[in-house]
Amino acid sequence: MVNAMEGVTMGASANISADPVFTDEAAGDFHLTTGSPCVDAAGSAGAPSVDFEGDPRPAGAGFDIGPDEL
C-alpha cells in the first residue's frame, strides 16, 4: 500500500492529492496537460521567473505546480 502522505509537507498551500495528468508518464514525459489540476494552482512566492525549459512564468498569480509551466 502506498502512503498517501509520503513527501507531503503539511501546511503547504499548493499540495494536491489528485493525479497531475502528465502528458505521457510511462514514456517519461512529465509535461502537464490542459486538464491537470496543477495548472494555475500555485503561488509565485519563492518560484523562479522561468521554468526548467526557460519558458517565462506568468506575471502575478497563476503559476503551475512543478518545474514546468504549461
All heavy atoms as TSV, in Angstrom:
chain	resi	resn	atom	element	x	y	z
A	1	MET	N	N	0.838	-1.179	0.000
A	1	MET	CA	C	0.000	0.000	0.000
A	1	MET	C	C	0.887	1.248	0.000
A	1	MET	O	O	1.866	1.323	0.720
A	1	MET	CB	C	-0.922	-0.014	1.214
A	1	MET	CG	C	-1.783	1.203	1.324
A	1	MET	SD	S	-2.962	1.007	2.680
A	1	MET	CE	C	-4.312	1.867	1.975
A	2	VAL	N	N	0.540	2.226	-0.779
A	2	VAL	CA	C	1.289	3.469	-0.868
A	2	VAL	C	C	0.830	4.419	0.223
A	2	VAL	O	O	-0.359	4.557	0.480
A	2	VAL	CB	C	1.071	4.134	-2.256
A	2	VAL	CG1	C	1.742	5.489	-2.303
A	2	VAL	CG2	C	1.576	3.235	-3.360
A	3	ASN	N	N	1.776	5.057	0.883
A	3	ASN	CA	C	1.463	6.049	1.902
A	3	ASN	C	C	1.119	7.352	1.205
A	3	ASN	O	O	1.984	8.003	0.612
A	3	ASN	CB	C	2.658	6.237	2.843
A	3	ASN	CG	C	2.384	7.253	3.926
A	3	ASN	OD1	O	1.370	7.934	3.918
A	3	ASN	ND2	N	3.299	7.348	4.868
A	4	ALA	N	N	-0.131	7.766	1.255
A	4	ALA	CA	C	-0.591	8.967	0.559
A	4	ALA	C	C	0.045	10.226	1.121
A	4	ALA	O	O	0.067	11.252	0.453
A	4	ALA	CB	C	-2.108	9.072	0.634
A	5	MET	N	N	0.587	10.179	2.324
A	5	MET	CA	C	1.182	11.366	2.933
A	5	MET	C	C	2.685	11.444	2.705
A	5	MET	O	O	3.319	12.415	3.079
A	5	MET	CB	C	0.890	11.388	4.432
A	5	MET	CG	C	-0.591	11.518	4.752
A	5	MET	SD	S	-1.373	12.964	3.998
A	5	MET	CE	C	-0.614	14.273	4.918
A	6	GLU	N	N	3.287	10.434	2.088
A	6	GLU	CA	C	4.718	10.447	1.853
A	6	GLU	C	C	5.093	11.618	0.948
A	6	GLU	O	O	4.516	11.807	-0.118
A	6	GLU	CB	C	5.159	9.137	1.207
A	6	GLU	CG	C	6.656	9.040	1.010
A	6	GLU	CD	C	7.062	7.690	0.464
A	6	GLU	OE1	O	6.415	6.682	0.807
A	6	GLU	OE2	O	8.020	7.662	-0.306
A	7	GLY	N	N	6.041	12.415	1.353
A	7	GLY	CA	C	6.500	13.541	0.564
A	7	GLY	C	C	5.640	14.781	0.664
A	7	GLY	O	O	5.919	15.781	0.029
A	8	VAL	N	N	4.583	14.748	1.461
A	8	VAL	CA	C	3.693	15.895	1.602
A	8	VAL	C	C	4.177	16.763	2.754
A	8	VAL	O	O	4.473	16.270	3.830
A	8	VAL	CB	C	2.240	15.448	1.882
A	8	VAL	CG1	C	1.353	16.639	2.193
A	8	VAL	CG2	C	1.706	14.667	0.699
A	9	THR	N	N	4.287	18.059	2.516
A	9	THR	CA	C	4.655	18.999	3.558
A	9	THR	C	C	3.375	19.582	4.130
A	9	THR	O	O	2.659	20.303	3.442
A	9	THR	CB	C	5.533	20.135	2.990
A	9	THR	OG1	O	6.680	19.560	2.383
A	9	THR	CG2	C	5.942	21.107	4.075
A	10	MET	N	N	3.072	19.245	5.359
A	10	MET	CA	C	1.856	19.736	5.976
A	10	MET	C	C	1.892	21.254	6.084
A	10	MET	O	O	2.924	21.832	6.390
A	10	MET	CB	C	1.672	19.125	7.366
A	10	MET	CG	C	1.503	17.616	7.331
A	10	MET	SD	S	0.194	17.032	6.226
A	10	MET	CE	C	-1.230	17.656	7.075
A	11	GLY	N	N	0.798	21.882	5.774
A	11	GLY	CA	C	0.698	23.327	5.856
A	11	GLY	C	C	1.050	24.031	4.557
A	11	GLY	O	O	0.803	25.211	4.412
A	12	ALA	N	N	1.627	23.336	3.616
A	12	ALA	CA	C	1.942	23.956	2.331
A	12	ALA	C	C	0.650	24.236	1.588
A	12	ALA	O	O	-0.298	23.454	1.638
A	12	ALA	CB	C	2.848	23.052	1.503
A	13	SER	N	N	0.570	25.353	0.906
A	13	SER	CA	C	-0.683	25.764	0.281
A	13	SER	C	C	-0.894	25.209	-1.117
A	13	SER	O	O	-1.961	25.375	-1.681
A	13	SER	CB	C	-0.759	27.285	0.244
A	13	SER	OG	O	0.301	27.800	-0.542
A	14	ALA	N	N	0.093	24.563	-1.702
A	14	ALA	CA	C	-0.062	24.110	-3.079
A	14	ALA	C	C	0.112	22.607	-3.221
A	14	ALA	O	O	0.535	22.123	-4.259
A	14	ALA	CB	C	0.928	24.847	-3.985
A	15	ASN	N	N	-0.219	21.849	-2.199
A	15	ASN	CA	C	-0.175	20.394	-2.303
A	15	ASN	C	C	-1.480	19.885	-2.895
A	15	ASN	O	O	-2.537	20.445	-2.640
A	15	ASN	CB	C	0.026	19.748	-0.931
A	15	ASN	CG	C	1.434	19.902	-0.434
A	15	ASN	OD1	O	2.360	20.021	-1.217
A	15	ASN	ND2	N	1.587	19.907	0.867
A	16	ILE	N	N	-1.392	18.829	-3.669
A	16	ILE	CA	C	-2.585	18.180	-4.207
A	16	ILE	C	C	-2.466	16.684	-3.964
A	16	ILE	O	O	-1.377	16.172	-3.757
A	16	ILE	CB	C	-2.770	18.447	-5.724
A	16	ILE	CG1	C	-1.612	17.848	-6.530
A	16	ILE	CG2	C	-2.906	19.932	-6.002
A	16	ILE	CD1	C	-1.872	17.762	-8.005
A	17	SER	N	N	-3.571	15.997	-4.015
A	17	SER	CA	C	-3.535	14.546	-3.922
A	17	SER	C	C	-4.131	13.918	-5.177
A	17	SER	O	O	-4.246	12.720	-5.270
A	17	SER	CB	C	-4.282	14.064	-2.679
A	17	SER	OG	O	-5.634	14.472	-2.737
A	18	ALA	N	N	-4.481	14.742	-6.154
A	18	ALA	CA	C	-5.065	14.265	-7.412
A	18	ALA	C	C	-3.976	13.874	-8.405
A	18	ALA	O	O	-2.826	14.278	-8.278
A	18	ALA	CB	C	-5.935	15.367	-8.014
A	19	ASP	N	N	-4.341	13.094	-9.393
A	19	ASP	CA	C	-3.446	12.739	-10.489
A	19	ASP	C	C	-3.028	14.020	-11.203
A	19	ASP	O	O	-3.874	14.810	-11.619
A	19	ASP	CB	C	-4.195	11.822	-11.455
A	19	ASP	CG	C	-3.385	11.383	-12.664
A	19	ASP	OD1	O	-2.261	11.885	-12.874
A	19	ASP	OD2	O	-3.885	10.526	-13.411
A	20	PRO	N	N	-1.720	14.285	-11.370
A	20	PRO	CA	C	-1.284	15.519	-12.023
A	20	PRO	C	C	-1.543	15.549	-13.534
A	20	PRO	O	O	-1.402	16.591	-14.165
A	20	PRO	CB	C	0.212	15.571	-11.727
A	20	PRO	CG	C	0.598	14.173	-11.420
A	20	PRO	CD	C	-0.614	13.504	-10.849
A	21	VAL	N	N	-1.943	14.444	-14.122
A	21	VAL	CA	C	-2.295	14.328	-15.544
A	21	VAL	C	C	-1.121	14.781	-16.432
A	21	VAL	O	O	-1.186	15.790	-17.130
A	21	VAL	CB	C	-3.590	15.097	-15.894
A	21	VAL	CG1	C	-4.089	14.689	-17.273
A	21	VAL	CG2	C	-4.681	14.871	-14.863
A	22	PHE	N	N	-0.026	14.005	-16.363
A	22	PHE	CA	C	1.129	14.268	-17.212
A	22	PHE	C	C	0.831	13.833	-18.645
A	22	PHE	O	O	-0.032	12.999	-18.894
A	22	PHE	CB	C	2.349	13.505	-16.701
A	22	PHE	CG	C	2.826	13.958	-15.345
A	22	PHE	CD1	C	2.974	13.046	-14.320
A	22	PHE	CD2	C	3.138	15.282	-15.100
A	22	PHE	CE1	C	3.433	13.443	-13.070
A	22	PHE	CE2	C	3.589	15.703	-13.855
A	22	PHE	CZ	C	3.737	14.773	-12.838
A	23	THR	N	N	1.597	14.362	-19.582
A	23	THR	CA	C	1.416	14.044	-20.998
A	23	THR	C	C	1.569	12.549	-21.255
A	23	THR	O	O	0.695	11.912	-21.840
A	23	THR	CB	C	2.413	14.834	-21.866
A	23	THR	OG1	O	2.169	16.231	-21.657
A	23	THR	CG2	C	2.270	14.506	-23.335
A	24	ASP	N	N	2.696	11.951	-20.837
A	24	ASP	CA	C	2.924	10.513	-21.032
A	24	ASP	C	C	3.920	10.028	-19.988
A	24	ASP	O	O	5.100	9.846	-20.277
A	24	ASP	CB	C	3.432	10.226	-22.440
A	24	ASP	CG	C	3.437	8.756	-22.798
A	24	ASP	OD1	O	3.241	7.902	-21.902
A	24	ASP	OD2	O	3.641	8.441	-23.986
A	25	GLU	N	N	3.428	9.831	-18.788
A	25	GLU	CA	C	4.279	9.437	-17.664
A	25	GLU	C	C	5.062	8.165	-17.954
A	25	GLU	O	O	6.242	8.067	-17.621
A	25	GLU	CB	C	3.415	9.263	-16.418
A	25	GLU	CG	C	4.188	8.993	-15.158
A	25	GLU	CD	C	3.297	8.948	-13.927
A	25	GLU	OE1	O	2.091	9.194	-14.014
A	25	GLU	OE2	O	3.843	8.664	-12.855
A	26	ALA	N	N	4.435	7.172	-18.593
A	26	ALA	CA	C	5.094	5.899	-18.889
A	26	ALA	C	C	6.312	6.082	-19.791
A	26	ALA	O	O	7.296	5.350	-19.681
A	26	ALA	CB	C	4.101	4.934	-19.534
A	27	ALA	N	N	6.259	7.078	-20.657
A	27	ALA	CA	C	7.370	7.350	-21.575
A	27	ALA	C	C	8.330	8.398	-21.015
A	27	ALA	O	O	9.272	8.801	-21.692
A	27	ALA	CB	C	6.827	7.806	-22.922
A	28	GLY	N	N	8.080	8.864	-19.788
A	28	GLY	CA	C	8.955	9.845	-19.170
A	28	GLY	C	C	8.662	11.283	-19.539
A	28	GLY	O	O	9.466	12.176	-19.296
A	29	ASP	N	N	7.492	11.543	-20.134
A	29	ASP	CA	C	7.102	12.915	-20.495
A	29	ASP	C	C	6.218	13.465	-19.384
A	29	ASP	O	O	5.033	13.168	-19.309
A	29	ASP	CB	C	6.366	12.939	-21.828
A	29	ASP	CG	C	6.077	14.344	-22.323
A	29	ASP	OD1	O	6.226	15.313	-21.540
A	29	ASP	OD2	O	5.688	14.476	-23.493
A	30	PHE	N	N	6.818	14.254	-18.509
A	30	PHE	CA	C	6.120	14.763	-17.340
A	30	PHE	C	C	5.611	16.191	-17.526
A	30	PHE	O	O	5.395	16.908	-16.555
A	30	PHE	CB	C	7.021	14.669	-16.105
A	30	PHE	CG	C	7.353	13.249	-15.743
A	30	PHE	CD1	C	8.577	12.696	-16.062
A	30	PHE	CD2	C	6.418	12.457	-15.097
A	30	PHE	CE1	C	8.882	11.384	-15.742
A	30	PHE	CE2	C	6.700	11.139	-14.766
A	30	PHE	CZ	C	7.937	10.592	-15.090
A	31	HIS	N	N	5.393	16.600	-18.766
A	31	HIS	CA	C	4.774	17.903	-19.016
A	31	HIS	C	C	3.309	17.823	-18.589
A	31	HIS	O	O	2.677	16.769	-18.683
A	31	HIS	CB	C	4.849	18.267	-20.503
A	31	HIS	CG	C	6.226	18.615	-20.948
A	31	HIS	ND1	N	7.100	17.688	-21.461
A	31	HIS	CD2	C	6.878	19.800	-20.958
A	31	HIS	CE1	C	8.230	18.281	-21.767
A	31	HIS	NE2	N	8.133	19.570	-21.460
A	32	LEU	N	N	2.775	18.936	-18.117
A	32	LEU	CA	C	1.377	18.987	-17.717
A	32	LEU	C	C	0.471	19.091	-18.932
A	32	LEU	O	O	0.861	19.629	-19.969
A	32	LEU	CB	C	1.136	20.205	-16.811
A	32	LEU	CG	C	1.918	20.242	-15.504
A	32	LEU	CD1	C	1.665	21.556	-14.777
A	32	LEU	CD2	C	1.564	19.067	-14.623
A	33	THR	N	N	-0.741	18.576	-18.800
A	33	THR	CA	C	-1.746	18.724	-19.857
A	33	THR	C	C	-2.744	19.794	-19.428
A	33	THR	O	O	-2.783	20.196	-18.261
A	33	THR	CB	C	-2.493	17.400	-20.101
A	33	THR	OG1	O	-3.199	17.046	-18.913
A	33	THR	CG2	C	-1.533	16.287	-20.490
A	34	THR	N	N	-3.574	20.239	-20.346
A	34	THR	CA	C	-4.538	21.294	-20.026
A	34	THR	C	C	-5.546	20.865	-18.969
A	34	THR	O	O	-6.107	21.701	-18.287
A	34	THR	CB	C	-5.290	21.770	-21.286
A	34	THR	OG1	O	-5.885	20.640	-21.915
A	34	THR	CG2	C	-4.347	22.467	-22.246
A	35	GLY	N	N	-5.781	19.579	-18.778
A	35	GLY	CA	C	-6.714	19.095	-17.770
A	35	GLY	C	C	-6.090	18.859	-16.404
A	35	GLY	O	O	-6.758	18.385	-15.496
A	36	SER	N	N	-4.823	19.197	-16.229
A	36	SER	CA	C	-4.127	18.935	-14.981
A	36	SER	C	C	-4.592	19.861	-13.859
A	36	SER	O	O	-4.724	21.073	-14.053
A	36	SER	CB	C	-2.618	19.125	-15.174
A	36	SER	OG	O	-1.948	19.033	-13.934
A	37	PRO	N	N	-4.792	19.290	-12.639
A	37	PRO	CA	C	-5.137	20.146	-11.501
A	37	PRO	C	C	-3.943	20.988	-11.042
A	37	PRO	O	O	-4.095	21.859	-10.192
A	37	PRO	CB	C	-5.558	19.149	-10.417
A	37	PRO	CG	C	-4.832	17.899	-10.758
A	37	PRO	CD	C	-4.769	17.876	-12.266
A	38	CYS	N	N	-2.776	20.761	-11.596
A	38	CYS	CA	C	-1.574	21.531	-11.248
A	38	CYS	C	C	-1.512	22.877	-11.975
A	38	CYS	O	O	-0.761	23.764	-11.578
A	38	CYS	CB	C	-0.319	20.736	-11.597
A	38	CYS	SG	S	-0.157	19.202	-10.676
A	39	VAL	N	N	-2.287	23.022	-13.036
A	39	VAL	CA	C	-2.264	24.250	-13.832
A	39	VAL	C	C	-2.879	25.399	-13.035
A	39	VAL	O	O	-3.989	25.282	-12.514
A	39	VAL	CB	C	-2.996	24.048	-15.177
A	39	VAL	CG1	C	-3.081	25.355	-15.951
A	39	VAL	CG2	C	-2.290	22.987	-16.007
A	40	ASP	N	N	-2.139	26.487	-12.942
A	40	ASP	CA	C	-2.579	27.707	-12.234
A	40	ASP	C	C	-2.949	27.455	-10.775
A	40	ASP	O	O	-3.797	28.148	-10.219
A	40	ASP	CB	C	-3.758	28.367	-12.956
A	40	ASP	CG	C	-3.385	28.873	-14.336
A	40	ASP	OD1	O	-2.188	29.118	-14.587
A	40	ASP	OD2	O	-4.290	29.026	-15.169
A	41	ALA	N	N	-2.329	26.470	-10.138
A	41	ALA	CA	C	-2.695	26.109	-8.775
A	41	ALA	C	C	-1.651	26.491	-7.728
A	41	ALA	O	O	-1.803	26.149	-6.573
A	41	ALA	CB	C	-2.955	24.604	-8.702
A	42	ALA	N	N	-0.600	27.207	-8.123
A	42	ALA	CA	C	0.448	27.583	-7.171
A	42	ALA	C	C	0.631	29.090	-7.142
A	42	ALA	O	O	0.252	29.797	-8.080
A	42	ALA	CB	C	1.758	26.906	-7.551
A	43	GLY	N	N	1.231	29.554	-6.086
A	43	GLY	CA	C	1.561	30.970	-5.974
A	43	GLY	C	C	2.969	31.230	-6.473
A	43	GLY	O	O	3.719	30.305	-6.793
A	44	SER	N	N	3.338	32.472	-6.525
A	44	SER	CA	C	4.646	32.844	-7.058
A	44	SER	C	C	5.737	32.951	-5.994
A	44	SER	O	O	6.909	33.084	-6.331
A	44	SER	CB	C	4.535	34.174	-7.796
A	44	SER	OG	O	4.114	35.188	-6.911
A	45	ALA	N	N	5.381	32.862	-4.710
A	45	ALA	CA	C	6.358	33.023	-3.632
A	45	ALA	C	C	7.473	31.982	-3.740
A	45	ALA	O	O	7.227	30.784	-3.725
A	45	ALA	CB	C	5.673	32.905	-2.276
A	46	GLY	N	N	8.684	32.446	-3.906
A	46	GLY	CA	C	9.843	31.565	-3.976
A	46	GLY	C	C	10.042	30.875	-5.313
A	46	GLY	O	O	10.980	30.102	-5.470
A	47	ALA	N	N	9.184	31.130	-6.259
A	47	ALA	CA	C	9.292	30.470	-7.563
A	47	ALA	C	C	10.242	31.239	-8.482
A	47	ALA	O	O	10.307	32.463	-8.432
A	47	ALA	CB	C	7.920	30.371	-8.222
A	48	PRO	N	N	10.957	30.532	-9.341
A	48	PRO	CA	C	11.821	31.223	-10.305
A	48	PRO	C	C	10.979	31.917	-11.369
A	48	PRO	O	O	9.814	31.577	-11.571
A	48	PRO	CB	C	12.658	30.097	-10.908
A	48	PRO	CG	C	11.820	28.874	-10.736
A	48	PRO	CD	C	11.034	29.088	-9.472
A	49	SER	N	N	11.558	32.873	-12.070
A	49	SER	CA	C	10.820	33.622	-13.094
A	49	SER	C	C	10.655	32.838	-14.391
A	49	SER	O	O	9.844	33.199	-15.239
A	49	SER	CB	C	11.508	34.956	-13.383
A	49	SER	OG	O	12.826	34.722	-13.854
A	50	VAL	N	N	11.424	31.758	-14.545
A	50	VAL	CA	C	11.295	30.886	-15.716
A	50	VAL	C	C	11.194	29.441	-15.258
A	50	VAL	O	O	11.649	29.093	-14.169
A	50	VAL	CB	C	12.484	31.045	-16.700
A	50	VAL	CG1	C	12.522	32.437	-17.297
A	50	VAL	CG2	C	13.798	30.711	-16.041
A	51	ASP	N	N	10.601	28.570	-16.096
A	51	ASP	CA	C	10.510	27.161	-15.732
A	51	ASP	C	C	11.799	26.446	-16.145
A	51	ASP	O	O	12.742	27.068	-16.625
A	51	ASP	CB	C	9.249	26.524	-16.325
A	51	ASP	CG	C	9.286	26.315	-17.833
A	51	ASP	OD1	O	10.318	26.590	-18.485
A	51	ASP	OD2	O	8.265	25.869	-18.374
A	52	PHE	N	N	11.831	25.110	-16.010
A	52	PHE	CA	C	13.062	24.373	-16.263
A	52	PHE	C	C	13.478	24.379	-17.731
A	52	PHE	O	O	14.620	24.078	-18.045
A	52	PHE	CB	C	12.959	22.940	-15.716
A	52	PHE	CG	C	12.238	21.965	-16.620
A	52	PHE	CD1	C	12.934	21.002	-17.308
A	52	PHE	CD2	C	10.860	22.018	-16.748
A	52	PHE	CE1	C	12.273	20.090	-18.130
A	52	PHE	CE2	C	10.184	21.117	-17.553
A	52	PHE	CZ	C	10.900	20.143	-18.250
A	53	GLU	N	N	12.573	24.727	-18.617
A	53	GLU	CA	C	12.905	24.817	-20.045
A	53	GLU	C	C	13.228	26.249	-20.467
A	53	GLU	O	O	13.489	26.499	-21.633
A	53	GLU	CB	C	11.739	24.291	-20.889
A	53	GLU	CG	C	11.471	22.824	-20.661
A	53	GLU	CD	C	10.231	22.331	-21.383
A	53	GLU	OE1	O	9.163	22.971	-21.276
A	53	GLU	OE2	O	10.346	21.295	-22.054
A	54	GLY	N	N	13.170	27.175	-19.505
A	54	GLY	CA	C	13.448	28.571	-19.811
A	54	GLY	C	C	12.226	29.363	-20.230
A	54	GLY	O	O	12.330	30.532	-20.587
A	55	ASP	N	N	11.036	28.736	-20.178
A	55	ASP	CA	C	9.797	29.441	-20.513
A	55	ASP	C	C	9.416	30.351	-19.352
A	55	ASP	O	O	9.523	29.947	-18.189
A	55	ASP	CB	C	8.652	28.454	-20.774
A	55	ASP	CG	C	8.921	27.545	-21.967
A	55	ASP	OD1	O	9.554	28.012	-22.936
A	55	ASP	OD2	O	8.510	26.373	-21.915
A	56	PRO	N	N	8.976	31.573	-19.630
A	56	PRO	CA	C	8.642	32.502	-18.542
A	56	PRO	C	C	7.411	32.065	-17.753
A	56	PRO	O	O	6.465	31.515	-18.309
A	56	PRO	CB	C	8.380	33.817	-19.264
A	56	PRO	CG	C	8.032	33.443	-20.655
A	56	PRO	CD	C	8.760	32.156	-20.947
A	57	ARG	N	N	7.469	32.312	-16.452
A	57	ARG	CA	C	6.302	32.124	-15.600
A	57	ARG	C	C	5.415	33.352	-15.790
A	57	ARG	O	O	5.902	34.425	-16.166
A	57	ARG	CB	C	6.719	32.011	-14.130
A	57	ARG	CG	C	7.608	30.827	-13.819
A	57	ARG	CD	C	6.814	29.551	-13.737
A	57	ARG	NE	N	7.649	28.469	-13.214
A	57	ARG	CZ	C	7.189	27.312	-12.803
A	57	ARG	NH1	N	5.903	27.054	-12.847
A	57	ARG	NH2	N	7.988	26.394	-12.360
A	58	PRO	N	N	4.117	33.236	-15.535
A	58	PRO	CA	C	3.237	34.400	-15.716
A	58	PRO	C	C	3.525	35.490	-14.693
A	58	PRO	O	O	4.010	35.209	-13.604
A	58	PRO	CB	C	1.837	33.820	-15.515
A	58	PRO	CG	C	2.053	32.623	-14.654
A	58	PRO	CD	C	3.398	32.070	-15.040
A	59	ALA	N	N	3.228	36.703	-15.061
A	59	ALA	CA	C	3.362	37.816	-14.112
A	59	ALA	C	C	2.216	37.735	-13.113
A	59	ALA	O	O	1.071	37.499	-13.486
A	59	ALA	CB	C	3.324	39.140	-14.858
A	60	GLY	N	N	2.504	37.873	-11.837
A	60	GLY	CA	C	1.462	37.823	-10.818
A	60	GLY	C	C	1.124	36.404	-10.426
A	60	GLY	O	O	1.980	35.587	-10.213
A	61	ALA	N	N	-0.159	36.080	-10.362
A	61	ALA	CA	C	-0.627	34.763	-9.924
A	61	ALA	C	C	-0.778	33.809	-11.101
A	61	ALA	O	O	-0.615	34.183	-12.251
A	61	ALA	CB	C	-1.961	34.914	-9.211
A	62	GLY	N	N	-1.133	32.578	-10.802
A	62	GLY	CA	C	-1.415	31.596	-11.842
A	62	GLY	C	C	-0.250	30.724	-12.232
A	62	GLY	O	O	-0.185	30.211	-13.333
A	63	PHE	N	N	0.709	30.516	-11.313
A	63	PHE	CA	C	1.818	29.619	-11.589
A	63	PHE	C	C	1.323	28.176	-11.541
A	63	PHE	O	O	0.418	27.836	-10.781
A	63	PHE	CB	C	2.908	29.777	-10.524
A	63	PHE	CG	C	3.811	30.963	-10.730
A	63	PHE	CD1	C	3.332	32.193	-11.112
A	63	PHE	CD2	C	5.168	30.826	-10.522
A	63	PHE	CE1	C	4.177	33.271	-11.276
A	63	PHE	CE2	C	6.020	31.898	-10.674
A	63	PHE	CZ	C	5.530	33.120	-11.057
A	64	ASP	N	N	1.938	27.309	-12.342
A	64	ASP	CA	C	1.638	25.886	-12.296
A	64	ASP	C	C	2.476	25.225	-11.216
A	64	ASP	O	O	3.610	25.636	-10.957
A	64	ASP	CB	C	1.928	25.223	-13.637
A	64	ASP	CG	C	1.056	25.748	-14.767
A	64	ASP	OD1	O	0.038	26.387	-14.481
A	64	ASP	OD2	O	1.411	25.527	-15.932
A	65	ILE	N	N	1.950	24.176	-10.587
A	65	ILE	CA	C	2.711	23.401	-9.609
A	65	ILE	C	C	3.746	22.584	-10.381
A	65	ILE	O	O	3.414	21.928	-11.363
A	65	ILE	CB	C	1.797	22.462	-8.805
A	65	ILE	CG1	C	0.799	23.262	-7.975
A	65	ILE	CG2	C	2.614	21.557	-7.913
A	65	ILE	CD1	C	-0.232	22.413	-7.264
A	66	GLY	N	N	4.975	22.616	-9.922
A	66	GLY	CA	C	6.034	21.828	-10.548
A	66	GLY	C	C	7.008	22.674	-11.341
A	66	GLY	O	O	6.871	23.890	-11.419
A	67	PRO	N	N	7.994	22.025	-11.946
A	67	PRO	CA	C	9.060	22.747	-12.639
A	67	PRO	C	C	8.685	23.254	-14.035
A	67	PRO	O	O	9.416	24.041	-14.613
A	67	PRO	CB	C	10.181	21.714	-12.732
A	67	PRO	CG	C	9.458	20.419	-12.809
A	67	PRO	CD	C	8.255	20.587	-11.908
A	68	ASP	N	N	7.570	22.784	-14.584
A	68	ASP	CA	C	7.193	23.157	-15.948
A	68	ASP	C	C	5.942	24.019	-15.956
A	68	ASP	O	O	4.966	23.733	-15.272
A	68	ASP	CB	C	6.939	21.900	-16.789
A	68	ASP	CG	C	6.712	22.213	-18.259
A	68	ASP	OD1	O	7.424	23.083	-18.793
A	68	ASP	OD2	O	5.832	21.595	-18.863
A	69	GLU	N	N	5.977	25.076	-16.724
A	69	GLU	CA	C	4.820	25.957	-16.891
A	69	GLU	C	C	4.113	25.571	-18.179
A	69	GLU	O	O	4.726	25.521	-19.244
A	69	GLU	CB	C	5.295	27.415	-16.937
A	69	GLU	CG	C	4.184	28.434	-16.905
A	69	GLU	CD	C	3.472	28.468	-15.568
A	69	GLU	OE1	O	4.105	28.326	-14.514
A	69	GLU	OE2	O	2.235	28.643	-15.594
A	70	LEU	N	N	2.814	25.241	-18.085
A	70	LEU	CA	C	2.052	24.855	-19.276
A	70	LEU	C	C	1.986	26.034	-20.225
A	70	LEU	O	O	2.235	26.005	-21.337
A	70	LEU	CB	C	0.637	24.411	-18.909
A	70	LEU	CG	C	-0.237	23.936	-20.071
A	70	LEU	CD1	C	0.290	22.646	-20.682
A	70	LEU	CD2	C	-1.660	23.763	-19.626
